[in-house]
Amino acid sequence: MPHHPPHRPGPDTPPHRPAVVAVIPARGGSKGVPAKNLAAVGGVPLVVRAVRACRAARLVTDVVVSTDDTAIAAAARGAGAVVVRRPADIAGDTATSEAAVRHAMDAYEDGHGTPVGTVLLVQCTSPFLNRADIDAVAAAVVEGGADSALTVAPFHGFVWRDGADAADATDDAEHGATGHADGAGTAYAVPAGQPAARPRTAGGTGPTATGGHGVNHDKSHRPRRQDRPQDLLETGAAYAMDAAGFRAGGHRFFGRTELVRTDPARVLEIDDPHDLDRARALAPLLDGPRPGEPAHLPTRDDIDAVVLDFDGTQTDDRVLIDADGRELVAVHRGDGLGIAALRRAGLKLLILSSERNPVVAARARKLQVPVLHGIDRKDLALKRWCEESGIDPERVLYVGNDVNDLPCFDLVGWPVAVAGAHDVVRGAARALTATPGGSGAIREIAGWLLGPSLRPEPAP
């Protein structure tokens, strides 16, 4: 995308310096939340949120999304990531994140001819991970000399296990296990210096009792919070590893592991629909301006041309069919008013549609707007129109709603998605309308450019 320039080291960076690559594993198959990695939080798909946070980080050279899913790949590319297609043998339910990272590293080095010096594993199921956290784990390895690093958050809870699970907890603690599962959720480590809890009988002395048992505490002793050591919870959001050490060890933790503390208020992993609901409720409180994107909507000074999709943008994407097979659609009079104002303001206009229905041409005639319809490759048609019209694509605002608009989004400076657009399209957009297609979304955009009265501000 023109507004997503490649994220490369600055001019003072040596040309062959090992890359710092953030790898985001994003499989298409999700059992708990179908199409989870494309689920929108704050109007942005999870995979796109992760890509944007990584691209905004100071130390990250490139962002690689490892996926087996075409829609995820399209969303990731739209957000500016390098996409590596993951083979089926490491894309199943039992595949580890480490396998995806190793494959992505190899593919990146083969494709770019640049060695990877530090690799990050970033989970897009942590929607409120920010660039400061990513830079902190990267800096621990790149600048701080750590072999590996991970994000953690202060934790004050008492952890319990039920019944026979407590025996497993005792065995894990005695053998120095951390409780971490590859590629799965947060984990809890029994703090150093604290005794592992042991199952007790009814009298409190034997190993065979059922019921609840403490994991990070002895249930017979309840210390005050201020008297307990500070426990830290692995957030599952971001990890950094020295690439050579990771290849040798095959695991994300090795050597000296640095703990990077993050804001516990931002710690949330999406594993089931309830987590997704909570994330969506929290997004208005926790989301700041999108990394790398302007805080303002486009104005007349930013735009020379407006190109409009038709179905789903100027209509609600429904089609009515009469008894004779004729198709009917509904449009919004407010959109007609907005388009007329844009034309009076001197903006170039075009309706560009893959739909072959004559209603598209009829609506264009009514609006007095040029139209190209029945177009299979809308991106090629748009590029040609810009060249013939002498318009810089960077100053084109394109309005769309579905995945066939994504190639056009890649060409223009201002891709805009209407409310109700597909999640992937919303994620690739630079601006979003509050109004759905067919309900006055074009009128809303005209108000962005010309003001609420649809009259451009007079020149000073």
PyMOL commands that set and color helices and strands:
alter all, ss='L'
color gray80, all
select helices_A, chain A and resi 36-38+46-56+70-78+88-90+97-112+131-142+165-174+225-227+243-249+264-266+273-286+300-302+333-344+358-367+378-389+393-395+403-409+423-428+441-450
alter helices_A, ss='H'
color red, helices_A
select strands_A, chain A and resi 19-25+40-41+44-45+62-67+82-85+116-122+148-155+160-162+187-188+212-214+231-242+257-261+305-308+320-321+327-328+348-353+371-373+396-400+414-419+431-436
alter strands_A, ss='S'
color yellow, strands_A
deselect
rebuild
show_as cartoon
